[in-house]
Amino acid sequence: MTLIKLAKFEREQATCNSERRRAGVIQHFANSVVKFSRSQAKLNSEVVQQLVRQYA
């Protein structure tokens, strides 16, 4: 979430195209990190459920 906030701040404070482009890259990266994190949490949950079923 910190990267998303940073990207928003940089986008709002940008004074030239290169800064806006950089903020866009940071935003894209931050969104990818959040999606990956959510996917990883879901996968971990599914693995735990499978292990519980297997050993219960």
N, C-alpha and C positions, 0 to 999 in steps of 0.2 A: 504494500500500500504506500510505502514511503516513496517508491519510484514513481508511482502514479501522481502523488502530490507534487513531487519535484517536477515532473513533466508539465503539470498544469501551471505551476508557478513560472517555469521557464517560458512556456507558451505565452502567458500573460505579460511577462516582462520583455519578451523578444522585441528587438529593435531592427533586426535585419533578417533576411530570408534564411541565412545559414543557421541562425539561432532557432528559428521556427522549425526548420528541417531537423535539427538536432533534438528539439523537444518532441517532434513527431516520432523520431527513432526511439527515444527513451520511452515514450508512451506505448509504442508497439512492443518493445521489449518487456515493459512492465506487465502489459496485458498477457503476454506469452508466459511469463513467470507465474502469474496468478492462475492461469488455466492449467499449467503444468502442476502446480501445487494442489489444486482441487482434484485433478486426475489422480495424482499420487495418493491423496487421502482416500479417495474412493477405492482405488486398487488395494490399499492396505486394509481397508474395511472388508473388502471381499475376500482377501486372503485369510483374515482372522475368522470370518464366517465359515470358510471352507475347513479351516483347521479345527474349529469347534465341532463341526459336523463329523469330521473324520475321527476325532478322539473322544467324542461324547458317547 
